[in-house]
Amino acid sequence: MNSFAGLTRANVLAGEIEQQILDRDFKPGELIGTIDSLRERSGFARSTVAEAIRLLADRGLAEIRPGRGGGLFATAAGPMVKIRHTLLAVTDAPSSVAEAVAVREALEVLIDVDAAGHRTPTDIADITKLLTKLKSAAAKGTTQFLLANWDLHERIALISPNQTASALYLSMTRFVRDHAVAATHDDAPESASRWLHIRVETHEQLVDAIVAGDVAATRSAVDKHAGLLHT
């Protein structure tokens, strides 16, 4: 495994295991490994592996089970925020995260209508590219979709000439991102797939309306977006 500038070996190892968990290589309750097996796989010292395990446990991504048959297990036991049909796992302050999401939603129509009225060719190229990224992310699961969704909406927010609204919107989005570690869908897999498909379509309509500079269509797309959040 390679190290990265500014990161300890434990940070690097914890980051690699975290990415595997978020990519769903490990399911909640599934054994990730013992200290000895992780040491053998990584090539790191036992103390480094132990520190990486502590970091993962602090992030709510894994838990240590002692005794025979124990080890490091993937978990979704961290704080959770119920956002409609999506469970957003957060590192802490779940109530504050839910409040940040609500503020962000309240600003959505102002941010998006501003974007439709002030987008430039550069803005259009950027949000079109991010929409393509969002479509690809949807095929990988809810967590990846939400990350791409935030990227798209943050870029749209930068178009608005209303610096106060844009700054508040970006602040709320980044607060959620800073505290989130994963997201899961609480319905059956086929329902999750439909959930993602509908939301991709809605974001396509939103981006198309902004690109066209069509304020009425943008408002309609935002209304649909908000309606989906409440179903």
Secondary structure, 3 states (H helix, E strand, C coil): CCCCCCCCHHHHHHHHHHHHHHCCCCCCCCEEECHHHHHHHHCCCHHHHHHHHHHHHHCCCEEEECCCCCEEEECCCCCEEEECCEEEEECCCHHHHHHHHHHHHHHHHHHHHHHHHHCCHHHHHHHHHHHHHHHHHHCCCHHHHHHHHHHHHHHHHCCCCCHHHHHHHHHHHHHHHHHEEEEEECCCHHHHHHHHHHHHHHHHHHHHHHHHCCHHHHHHHHHHHHHHHCC
